[in-house]
């Protein structure tokens, strides 16, 4: 009997090593308490959006989560862990937080600490790296509703450490056009001279200074409406952009924007001036401000 007990005790470490830690839950990710759990892979379940979920009377085609009509709640909950639209939160961000806590490569707006404050995080990889936050934040509307908390979103995104305005633009999709239900700013390539997109308008626009977004009129009927604020050449980043977005979304009148169609972008024109712009179209800002997207 004693020999048998010794055999069991010797075998316990080997057995425990193959027991995988539980999947990281949303609360653990938000509080950066992920060392004792497993970050999940990107999954492709919930692959059909609810056809009845709409914004601005248009179907939200890309929201693939477990929130059906009539709730149609944005964002990611633990129930959405297997869903295609929550891969940033449960996989990419979770893994990056774990790397930060383990002393590996980490690009964040502040120290990443267990139970520490919210930070902005730069997620490298692929042609379009992303900027997100450790808060469970669905997107542009929730950011604009709390400008005091999230005012640094585009400030961190414009950090020269990871953003070169000569080659890149920054884009935050609208409720209708985004594919992920965790806040993320795309770092995409600027439009080319052969297909200048937004630059065809901004290159010829009068610089809009001050802290309010103003409409830049289209050069042709097919162009979307955009409201912008600008910074002169070599004068640094666009600042107070989140606060300006919040003001525009509440302005109304001739400047009314249906909230679910509002997207945002930061781009440098060919005169070296940097612009922060808000869009109001079905396709979102990516096709207008980024090369390589259907236009």
N, C-alpha and C positions, 0 to 999 in steps of 0.2 A: 504493500500500500504506500509506504514512504517513497519508494522508487517511482511509483506512478504519479504521486503528487509532484515530485521533482520534475518529472517529464512534462507535466502540465504547466508548471511555472516557467520552465525553460521555453516552452512553446508560445507563451503569451505575447512576448514582444513581437515575434514574427507575425502572429495573428493580428495584433493591433495595428501593425504597419500597413496592412492591406485594407483596413477599414477606412473608407474615405470620409473626410469631414463633410458635414452637411452643407448644402448649397447656401451661399450668402443671401440673406434676406435684405429687403430694401432698407430697413432700419440700420442694419450693420453697415451698409454701404454709405448711407448718409452720415453716420457717426465715425466713419473710417475705422471700423472695428472688424476688419476682414482677415486678420491673420489666422483665426481659428476656423474659417469656413472656406468653401471652394467657390471661386468665381466661375460662373457658368459659361458655356460656349454660346456663340451666336446661334439662335435657333430660328426655325422657319415655320412654327406653328401659328395658329390664328392668322393664316395667310390670306384670309378674305375679309376685307373691310365691310362693316355693316352698311348696306346700300341706303339705309334710311338716315344715317348720321350725316347731317349737312351743316354747312356754314355759309352765310350769305346766300342761301337758297341753292347752293351747289353741293354736290356730293363730296364728302371727304374721302377720296379714293384710296389714300395711302395709309390711313390709320388702321393698323392691323394689331388690335389688342382685344381684350376680353370684354370691353365695355360696350354693350349693345345699345341699340335704340330702346327706349327714349333717353336713357341717361347720357350716352355718348361722352363720357368723361375723358378729358385729355390726360396725358401723363401715364406713368407706369406704377402699378401696384404689384404686390407679391403674386397675385393671380396672373399677371402678365409676363412672368419670368420666361415661359416658353415662347413668347410672341415675337414675331419678326420686328415689330416697331419698338422693342425695348432692349435691343442688343447692346446699345451704348451703355445703358445704366447697369444692367446685370452682368455684362461681359467686359467690354472695352474699358470703361471707367473703373470698374471693380478691380481689374487686373492692374491698371496703372496705380491705383491707390495702394495695392499690395506691394508693388514694386517700390513705391515711395517709402513705405514703412520699412521695407527690407533694405533700404539704402541703395537701391538701384537707380537708374536714370529716372529723373523726376523733374518735370517742368510745371510749376504751380505758382500762383500769386503769393503764396506764403507757405509756412511750414505745414506739412501734412502730418497731423498728429491724431492718434486715437482719441475720439471724443473732442477734438479740437474744432475751431471755428470753420465755417464754410470757406472754401478756396476755389478759385478758377483754375482749371487744369488744361494744359495743352496736350492733346493726344496725337502723337506723330504716326506716320504710316500711311502708305498709299499716296495717290496723287493729290488728295485733298485732306490734309490733316484737319483736326477738329478742335474747337475750344468749347469746353463744357464746364459744369460746376458740380461740386459735391452735394449741393442741395437738389432734392427732387423737384425740378423746375421744367414744366412741359415746353415752354417756348416764349415767343416774343410778347404775347399779351400778358402773361404772368410776370415777365421781366418789367414791362412798362407799368404794371399795376403797383409795383414796389420799387420805384426808382432809387430810393435811398439805400435799399439793400443791394440792388443789382447794378448800381451806377457804373461799376468798373468793368462790366462785361466787355465792351469794345476798347476800353483803355488797355486791359490785359491782352486782348487780341491783337492790338497794334504794337505791342512790345517789340522793339527792333531785334531782340534776341531770336524771335521766331517769325517775324513778319517783314518782308521786303516789298514795299509798295510799288517798286519799279517792275515787279514781275507778278505780284499776287494781288488779289482782292479778297475781301471778307464779306460773307453773305449769311444772313439768318433768314431761313424760310418762313413762310406764312403757315397758319393752321392748316389751310387746305393743301398746300404743296409739300409739306415736310413728310418724310418717310419714317422718322424716328420721333418718339414721344418723350425724349429727354432733350432739353435745351442743347443746341450745338450750332456753333458758327463754323461755316466752311471756310477754309483757306484755299481758294481756287486760283487758277491762272487768269490773269487779266485778258480781256478780249484782244484779238490780233488786229493788225492794221487792215487785213483783208476782210475782217468781220468785226468792226469796231463796237457794235451794239451801243451800250450806254455812252461810251466815249464819244461817239459821233455827236451826241447832244451836249455832253458836259464840256468837251473841248471848246465849244463856241459859246458857252453860257457865261453870263456875267456872274462873277463870284458873289455868293450869298454869305455875308458875314453876320455875326451875331449868334444868338443862342436859340433862334427859332427856325424851323424848317419852312422853306418857301417853295412853291411849285415852279419847276423848270418846264416850260411849255414844250410839247413835242415838236419835232421838225417835220414829222409826217404822221398821218392818221393811225398808222399801225403801231405806233410806239405807245407804251403804257404811260399812265400818269406817274410822275415821280415828284417828291418834295425833298429838297436837299439843303444842306448847310455846308459851307466850305472853309478851307484854310489855305492861305496863300502859300506859294512855293517856299519850301525850306522852313516853314513855320510850325512843323511838328504835327502831331496827330489831331484827329477830330475829337474834341472833348465835349462833355455834357450831352452826348448823343442820346443816351438812354432817357434823360430828362426831356430832351426835345421830342423824342418819339412819344412819350407819355402826353406831352402837351398837344401834339398834333392829333393824336387819337381822340382827344376830348374837345378839339376845337369845333368841329362840325361845320355847318353852313356850306359854302362853296368848296371847302377843304375836307368835306366828309369822306372818311375811309371806312368801308365795311371792315370791322375788326378781323374777321377770319381771312381776309385777303392781304392784310398788312405784312409786308416783308421789309427787310433792312439790308443795307450794304454799305461798305466803306471801300472807296476806290480812288486811286490817283489818276488824274487825266494826263494827257500828253503835254500839258504845260507845267507839270509838276505840282499842280494844286490837288489837295486831297479833299474828297467829298464824303459826307455821310448822307445817305439817301433812304427814303421810305417809298416802297412800291405799293400799288393797289391793283393787282391783276390776278387772273385765275391761275397762271402758271407759276407765280412766285418770282423772286428776284434772280434766281440762279441763271436762267437762260439769257437774261439781259445784262448781267454784270460779269459773267464767267465764260471763258472759252471752253469749248468741249461739251457744252450742253445744248440740247435742241433749242433752236431760236425761231 
